[in-house]
Amino acid sequence: MKGSDDKGKFILTNREREVFELLVQDKTTREIAKELYISEKTVRNHISNVMQKLNVKGRSQAVVELIRLGELKI
């Protein structure tokens, strides 16, 4: 059906992607917050939102799933 093609649609917002790209570099919540000029709470919210979108429990599961989906490169 036309218009229902999901190809090219990214799951992550730009900010969520930035957070997870830093997360896979083994950065802490505090380091990510500092680097992106946002609060630690905001970093945690982004991570939570992504985990909810992917229906996973935990950051590492989210990372694995994002890599599997081609959303994240390591």
Stockholm file with secondary structure:
# STOCKHOLM 1.0

chainA/1-74         MKGSDDKGKFILTNREREVFELLVQDKTTREIAKELYISEKTVRNHISNVMQKLNVKGRSQAVVELIRLGELKI
#=GR chainA/1-74 SS CTTCCCTTCCSSCHHHHHHHHHHTTTCCHHHHHHHHTSCHHHHHHHHHHHHHHHTCSSHHHHHHHHHHTTSCCC
#=GC SS_cons        CTTCCCTTCCSSCHHHHHHHHHHTTTCCHHHHHHHHTSCHHHHHHHHHHHHHHHTCSSHHHHHHHHHHTTSCCC
//
